[in-house]
Amino acid sequence: MNQALDIVAAGWKSWKGQGQTLVVFAFQESAPVLLGLGKEAKILAALAQSDGFKGKERETFIARPSDNKPAERLLLVGLGKKADFNLEVLRRAASGVVKAGESLSLKQIAVRVPQIGRGAAQLGEIQALGEGLFLAAYRFDRYQKPESDAPKPLEHVTLLSETLSASVGKAIDHARIFSTATTLARDLINEPPSRMNPERLAEEAKKIHEGSLTVKVHETKDLEKMGMGGLLGVGRGGAVPPRLVELIYKPSGKAKKVVALVGKGITFDSGGLSLKPAQSMETMKDDMSGAAAVLGVMSALGELKPRVEVRGYLAIAENMPGGRAQKPGDVLKAFNGKTIEVLNTDAEGRLVLSDALAYACSKKPDVVIDIATLTGACVVALGHRISAVMTNTPALFKSLKAAGDLSGEKFWELPLEKEYQQDVKSKIADVQNIGKRRGEAGAIIGGLFLQEFVDDRPWAHIDIAGPSWTDSDQPYCPAGATGHPVRTLLHYLQSL
């Protein structure tokens, strides 16, 4: 599980570095440019350069100054060229600090804040630096036997800024809140699917109940009364019945806006009777990543206190081929009264979202955003690092893209092409759950289907099928669930 890492702030001038390891960042120029040091910088840079250190991104170098100034041991970490610098570069460099600390068996380390920007920009750098440190320390090892020679986790980091202020402490606190919300989502997704089933995920939602947050779980009888045929249809083949979890955060004062976040929560996707190949099922516990992201966001609001009302909806089911499973050719009736012809039971995410989106819109929020691992077609189009966004409001995409630039999470807009709308029309129901031209524009068809269950209010659909999971270790995320796009959504809510 997530490792406990403590990060505190201290003033650079008052810091005593004897006997400690100090991290200093460096740009790659004609000679390495060490950031945040005084007169020692040129001497140390020349020493490092003579041993081959250039300051390339995430390049590291260990130096021991002969006079132990400014510390007994220096760890230089490259940021690459200054012209290419952004907050994501700093997060990735911070992950190198954690890995180097572990390899050196350090329990504590001090990090000189590079101070590249000024004012608000510098606070953003401190938050990004903190996020990289916190997230790089994450491990999901609950089911592993500890190895005797495994690296010991880094326990304590001191961030050294030029001056110590309440703003610096707030930036570190925000880094902790954003990272904790992200690692909550990672933990939920990484759990084995037989443990993290619809019942357990609903119980996890109840655990984040606090004064500013209300949680309500709608179970089978409630869903039947509400007319949620999509959720009930998908959950029919599973051993554990589906749920719709409703979470509401209200600010202390008058809310500037009301935002609804709707997450797809398929705790395991076998494909139903339209069964997936065995290899395609290996990571299908991550099909609840949208719901996990919404839950991660909701868990952070009590501390962040944005001045918006946020309503989170988790559409939770397992898609299994049990004896009562829905069949290709079945017709379901969604919350808003529209009928859906099910032609492929493996296109189930849009079925559970049809109910949740229609229900969310019935409460008349100002903005609706759904988050879902919806289509493999999105991965074909954009790969595993970029999410697709489809929206009826161009300004909403711009806001999400700007929030993504702050978080280091990537988004690309796909069109809700009207000429494809006919592809989701059914001959025997209002709509069908796959397109008529199989294999074409699959991600867009998914978005157009969902649009049938929202009204004209601002809405965005985020297809996270690629970035929700990584098969290999990334700079500040080990292989497994990523927690994407929790930090983007938090930045977006803070911007309103």
C-alpha positions in Angstrom: 0.0 0.0 0.0 1.0 3.7 -0.1 4.2 4.4 1.8 4.0 7.1 4.6 6.2 9.9 3.5 6.5 13.0 5.6 7.4 16.3 3.8 8.1 19.5 5.8 9.3 23.0 4.8 12.4 24.8 6.1 14.2 28.0 5.3 17.4 27.6 3.3 19.4 30.1 5.3 18.6 28.5 8.6 19.2 24.9 7.5 22.2 23.1 8.9 23.4 20.5 6.4 26.1 18.7 8.3 25.8 15.0 8.1 22.9 15.2 5.6 22.2 14.6 1.9 21.1 17.6 -0.1 19.4 17.4 -3.4 20.1 20.1 -5.9 18.5 20.4 -9.3 20.4 21.4 -12.4 19.6 22.6 -15.9 21.4 21.2 -18.9 23.2 24.1 -20.6 26.7 24.5 -22.0 27.7 23.6 -18.5 25.3 22.3 -15.8 23.5 25.1 -14.0 22.9 24.3 -10.3 19.7 25.9 -9.0 19.3 27.5 -5.6 23.0 27.5 -4.5 25.2 30.4 -3.8 28.8 30.9 -4.6 29.5 27.1 -4.4 27.3 26.5 -7.5 30.0 27.1 -10.2 32.6 25.1 -8.4 30.3 22.1 -7.8 29.0 22.3 -11.4 32.5 22.2 -12.8 33.3 19.2 -10.6 30.2 17.4 -11.7 30.8 18.2 -15.4 34.3 16.9 -15.2 32.9 13.5 -14.2 30.4 13.5 -17.1 27.3 15.1 -15.5 25.4 17.2 -18.0 22.1 17.9 -16.3 20.0 15.8 -18.7 16.4 15.2 -17.5 16.4 12.8 -14.5 20.2 12.3 -14.8 21.8 12.0 -11.3 25.2 12.5 -9.9 26.6 12.2 -6.3 29.2 14.6 -5.1 31.0 14.9 -1.7 32.3 18.5 -1.3 35.7 18.5 0.4 34.6 21.2 2.9 31.2 19.6 3.5 29.5 22.7 2.2 26.6 23.1 1.7 26.2 19.5 2.8 28.2 16.4 3.5 26.8 14.7 0.3 25.1 16.3 -2.7 22.7 14.5 -5.0 22.5 16.4 -8.3 19.3 15.7 -10.4 19.0 16.9 -14.0 16.0 18.8 -15.3 17.1 18.9 -18.9 17.1 22.2 -20.9 15.6 25.2 -19.3 13.6 26.0 -22.5 11.8 22.6 -22.1 11.0 23.0 -18.4 7.5 22.5 -17.1 5.9 21.2 -13.9 5.8 17.7 -15.2 9.6 17.7 -15.6 9.9 18.7 -12.0 7.5 15.9 -10.9 9.5 13.3 -12.8 12.8 14.6 -11.4 11.3 14.4 -7.9 10.6 10.7 -8.5 14.3 10.3 -9.2 15.0 11.8 -5.7 12.8 9.1 -4.1 14.5 6.3 -6.1 18.0 7.6 -5.3 17.1 8.0 -1.6 16.0 4.3 -1.5 19.1 3.1 -3.4 21.3 4.9 -0.9 19.2 3.5 2.0 18.4 7.0 3.3 15.6 7.6 5.7 15.7 11.3 5.3 16.8 13.8 2.7 16.8 17.5 2.1 15.7 19.1 -1.2 16.6 22.6 -2.4 13.6 24.1 -4.1 14.8 25.2 -7.5 12.9 28.5 -7.5 12.6 28.8 -11.2 9.4 30.9 -11.2 8.3 33.7 -8.9 5.2 34.2 -6.8 2.3 31.9 -7.7 4.5 30.1 -10.2 7.0 29.1 -7.5 4.2 27.8 -5.3 3.0 25.7 -8.2 6.5 24.3 -8.5 6.6 23.4 -4.8 3.2 21.6 -5.2 4.5 19.8 -8.3 7.7 18.8 -6.5 5.7 17.5 -3.5 3.4 15.5 -5.8 6.3 13.9 -7.5 7.8 12.9 -4.1 4.5 11.7 -2.6 3.4 9.7 -5.7 6.8 8.2 -6.3 6.7 6.7 -2.8 3.5 4.8 -3.6 3.6 1.0 -3.5 0.8 -1.5 -3.7 2.4 -4.5 -1.9 -0.4 -5.8 0.4 -0.3 -9.2 -1.2 3.5 -9.6 -1.5 5.9 -11.1 1.0 8.5 -8.6 1.9 12.0 -9.3 0.5 14.8 -9.1 3.0 17.0 -7.1 0.6 14.2 -4.8 -0.6 15.1 -1.0 -0.5 13.8 0.7 2.6 11.4 3.5 1.9 12.4 7.1 2.2 10.6 8.4 5.3 11.3 12.2 5.6 11.9 15.0 3.1 12.7 18.6 4.0 12.0 21.1 1.3 14.3 24.1 1.6 12.9 27.3 0.1 14.6 30.7 0.2 12.1 32.0 2.7 9.7 30.0 4.9 6.1 31.2 4.6 2.6 30.0 5.2 2.2 29.8 1.4 5.0 27.3 1.1 3.4 25.1 3.7 0.0 25.4 1.9 1.6 24.3 -1.4 3.1 21.2 0.3 -0.3 20.5 2.0 -2.0 20.7 -1.4 0.6 18.3 -2.8 -0.3 15.9 0.0 -4.1 16.3 -0.6 -3.8 15.8 -4.3 -1.5 12.8 -4.0 -3.6 11.1 -1.2 -6.7 11.4 -3.4 -4.8 9.9 -6.4 -3.4 7.1 -4.3 -6.8 6.3 -2.9 -8.0 5.8 -6.5 -4.9 3.6 -7.2 -5.5 1.5 -4.2 -9.2 0.9 -5.1 -8.3 -0.1 -8.7 -5.3 -2.3 -7.8 -7.3 -4.4 -5.4 -8.2 -7.9 -6.7 -11.7 -7.8 -8.4 -13.3 -10.4 -6.2 -12.4 -8.3 -3.2 -13.2 -4.9 -4.7 -16.7 -5.9 -5.9 -19.8 -3.6 -6.1 -20.6 -4.0 -2.4 -17.0 -3.3 -1.3 -16.6 -0.3 -3.5 -19.9 1.2 -2.1 -18.6 0.5 1.4 -15.3 2.3 0.6 -17.4 5.3 -0.5 -19.1 5.4 2.9 -15.7 5.6 4.6 -15.0 9.1 3.4 -18.2 10.4 5.0 -17.5 13.6 6.8 -19.2 16.8 7.9 -19.1 18.5 4.4 -20.0 15.3 2.5 -23.1 13.1 2.4 -23.1 9.6 0.9 -26.1 7.6 -0.2 -26.1 4.1 -1.7 -28.9 3.0 -4.0 -29.2 -0.8 -4.1 -31.3 -3.1 -6.2 -34.8 -2.2 -5.0 -34.0 1.5 -5.2 -32.6 1.1 -8.8 -35.8 -0.8 -9.8 -38.0 2.0 -8.4 -35.8 4.6 -10.1 -36.1 2.8 -13.5 -32.3 2.3 -13.9 -32.5 -0.5 -16.5 -28.9 0.0 -17.7 -27.3 -0.6 -14.4 -29.6 -3.5 -13.6 -29.1 -5.0 -17.0 -25.4 -5.0 -16.8 -25.3 -6.3 -13.2 -27.8 -9.1 -13.8 -25.1 -11.7 -14.6 -22.9 -11.0 -11.6 -23.1 -12.6 -8.2 -23.0 -9.2 -6.4 -25.8 -6.8 -7.3 -25.1 -3.4 -8.8 -25.2 -0.1 -6.9 -25.4 3.6 -7.6 -23.5 5.7 -5.0 -24.4 9.3 -4.7 -21.9 11.7 -2.9 -22.6 15.4 -2.3 -20.1 18.0 -1.2 -21.4 21.5 -0.3 -19.2 24.4 0.5 -19.7 26.4 3.7 -20.9 29.5 1.8 -22.9 30.0 -1.3 -21.7 27.7 -4.1 -20.4 29.4 -7.3 -21.5 26.4 -9.4 -22.8 22.9 -9.1 -20.6 20.3 -10.8 -21.7 16.6 -11.3 -18.9 14.0 -11.7 -20.1 10.6 -13.0 -17.8 7.6 -12.9 -18.0 4.2 -14.6 -17.5 1.6 -11.9 -17.4 -1.9 -13.6 -15.4 -3.7 -10.9 -14.7 -6.5 -13.3 -15.5 -6.7 -17.0 -15.5 -10.2 -18.5 -17.5 -8.9 -21.5 -20.6 -10.7 -20.3 -22.0 -13.1 -22.9 -20.0 -11.3 -25.5 -17.0 -12.8 -23.7 -13.6 -11.2 -24.0 -10.5 -13.3 -24.9 -8.7 -14.4 -21.7 -5.7 -12.1 -22.2 -8.0 -9.1 -22.6 -9.5 -9.8 -19.1 -6.1 -9.7 -17.3 -6.4 -6.1 -16.3 -10.2 -5.7 -16.3 -10.3 -4.9 -12.6 -9.3 -1.4 -13.8 -12.7 -1.0 -15.5 -13.9 0.9 -12.4 -11.2 3.5 -12.8 -13.7 6.3 -13.5 -15.6 5.6 -10.3 -12.4 5.3 -8.4 -11.3 8.7 -9.8 -14.5 10.4 -8.7 -14.2 8.8 -5.3 -10.6 10.1 -5.0 -11.8 13.6 -5.9 -14.7 13.6 -3.5 -12.3 12.4 -0.7 -10.2 15.6 -1.1 -12.9 18.2 -1.1 -13.4 18.5 2.7 -9.8 19.7 3.0 -9.5 21.7 -0.2 -12.8 23.4 0.4 -13.5 24.6 -3.2 -16.4 27.1 -3.5 -18.5 24.9 -5.7 -21.0 22.2 -4.9 -19.8 18.8 -6.2 -22.0 15.8 -6.7 -20.3 12.5 -7.4 -22.1 9.5 -8.9 -20.6 6.0 -9.0 -22.3 3.6 -11.4 -21.1 0.3 -10.0 -21.6 -3.3 -11.4 -19.7 -6.3 -12.4 -20.2 -7.5 -16.0 -20.3 -11.3 -15.8 -21.8 -14.1 -18.0 -24.0 -15.7 -15.3 -27.2 -17.5 -16.0 -29.3 -14.4 -15.7 -26.9 -12.2 -17.8 -28.4 -9.9 -20.3 -28.3 -11.2 -23.9 -27.5 -9.6 -27.3 -30.8 -8.5 -28.6 -32.2 -7.5 -25.2 -33.8 -4.1 -24.8 -33.3 -2.0 -21.6 -35.0 1.1 -20.5 -32.8 3.9 -19.0 -33.6 6.4 -16.2 -34.7 9.0 -18.7 -37.1 6.6 -20.4 -35.0 6.0 -23.5 -34.8 2.4 -24.7 -31.5 0.7 -25.6 -31.0 -2.3 -27.8 -28.0 -4.3 -26.4 -26.2 -5.8 -29.4 -22.9 -6.4 -27.6 -22.8 -7.0 -23.9 -19.1 -5.9 -23.8 -20.2 -2.3 -24.5 -21.5 -2.2 -21.0 -19.9 1.0 -19.6 -22.2 3.2 -21.6 -25.2 1.3 -20.3 -24.4 2.0 -16.6 -23.5 5.5 -17.5 -26.8 6.1 -19.3 -28.6 5.8 -16.0 -26.1 7.7 -13.9 -25.8 10.6 -16.4 -29.6 10.9 -16.8 -30.0 10.9 -13.1 -27.2 13.5 -12.6 -28.8 15.8 -15.2 -32.2 15.5 -13.5 -30.7 17.3 -10.5 -29.9 20.3 -12.8 -26.2 20.8 -12.2 -24.4 23.6 -14.0 -21.7 21.2 -15.5 -21.6 17.4 -16.0 -18.4 15.5 -16.5 -18.2 11.7 -16.9 -15.1 9.7 -16.5 -14.8 6.2 -18.0 -12.6 3.5 -19.3 -15.0 3.4 -22.2 -13.4 2.2 -25.4 -10.4 0.3 -26.7 -10.8 2.5 -29.8 -9.6 5.4 -27.7 -6.3 3.6 -26.9 -5.9 2.9 -30.6 -6.3 6.6 -31.4 -4.4 8.2 -28.6 -2.3 5.4 -26.9 -1.8 4.9 -23.2 -0.7 8.4 -22.2 -3.6 10.6 -23.5 -7.3 10.7 -22.6 -10.0 11.7 -25.1 -12.5 14.4 -24.3 -15.8 14.9 -26.1 -17.9 17.8 -25.1 -20.9 20.0 -26.2 -19.1 23.1 -24.7 -15.7 24.1 -26.2 -14.9 26.3 -23.2 -15.3 23.2 -20.9 -12.6 21.4 -22.9 -10.3 24.4 -22.6 -10.7 24.5 -18.8 -10.0 20.8 -18.5 -7.0 21.0 -20.8 -5.6 23.9 -18.7 -6.1 21.9 -15.5 -4.4 19.0 -17.2 -1.4 21.2 -18.1 -1.1 21.9 -14.3 -1.3 18.3 -13.3 0.8 16.8 -16.1 -2.1 14.7 -17.4 -2.8 14.8 -21.1 -6.1 15.3 -23.0 -7.1 15.5 -26.6 -10.4 16.6 -27.9 -12.4 14.3 -30.3 -15.5 15.6 -32.1 -19.1 14.6 -31.4 -19.6 14.3 -35.1 -23.3 14.7 -35.9 -23.0 12.7 -39.1 -22.2 9.6 -37.0 -25.3 10.1 -34.8 -27.4 7.8 -37.0 -25.0 5.0 -36.2 -26.4 4.6 -32.7 -30.0 4.6 -33.8 -31.7 1.2 -33.4 -34.4 -0.4 -35.6 -36.3 -1.7 -32.6 -35.4 0.7 -29.7 -34.4 4.4 -29.4 -30.7 3.6 -29.5 -28.3 0.7 -29.8 -25.2 0.3 -27.7 -22.7 -0.2 -30.6 -22.3 1.6 -33.9 -23.6 0.2 -37.2 -20.2 0.3 -38.9 -18.2 -1.9 -36.6 -14.6 -0.8 -35.9 -15.1 2.8 -37.1 -14.9 5.8 -34.8 -15.5 3.7 -31.8 -14.5 6.3 -29.2 -16.7 8.9 -30.9 -19.6 6.5 -31.2 -19.4 5.9 -27.4 -19.5 9.6 -26.8 -22.5 10.1 -29.1 -24.3 7.3 -27.3 -23.7 9.0 -23.9 -24.9 12.3 -25.3 -28.4 10.7 -25.7 -28.6 10.7 -21.9 -27.6 14.3 -21.1 -29.5 17.5 -21.9 -28.2 20.7 -23.3 -26.3 21.7 -20.2 -22.4 21.8 -20.4 -21.1 18.2 -20.5 -17.8 16.5 -21.1 -17.1 12.8 -21.5 -13.5 11.8 -20.6 -12.4 8.4 -22.0 -9.5 7.3 -19.8 -9.2 3.8 -21.3 -5.5 4.4 -22.0 -4.0 6.4 -19.1 -5.9 4.7 -16.3 -3.4 1.8 -16.3 0.3 1.3 -17.0 1.9 -2.1 -17.7 5.3 -0.7 -16.8 6.8 1.4 -14.1 6.5 5.1 -14.8 8.5 7.9 -13.1 6.1 8.5 -10.2 3.7 5.5 -10.7 4.6 1.8 -10.5 3.0 -0.6 -12.9 -0.8 -0.8 -12.3 -3.4 1.8 -11.7 -2.4 5.5 -12.2 -5.2 7.4 -10.5 -5.7 9.5 -13.7 -7.3 12.1 -13.9 -7.9 12.9 -10.2 -5.4 15.7 -10.0 -6.8 17.3 -13.1 -10.3 17.3 -11.8 -9.2 18.8 -8.5 -7.3 21.6 -10.3 -10.5 22.2 -12.5 -12.7 22.4 -9.4 -10.4 24.9 -7.7 -10.4 27.1 -10.8 -14.2 27.7 -10.8 
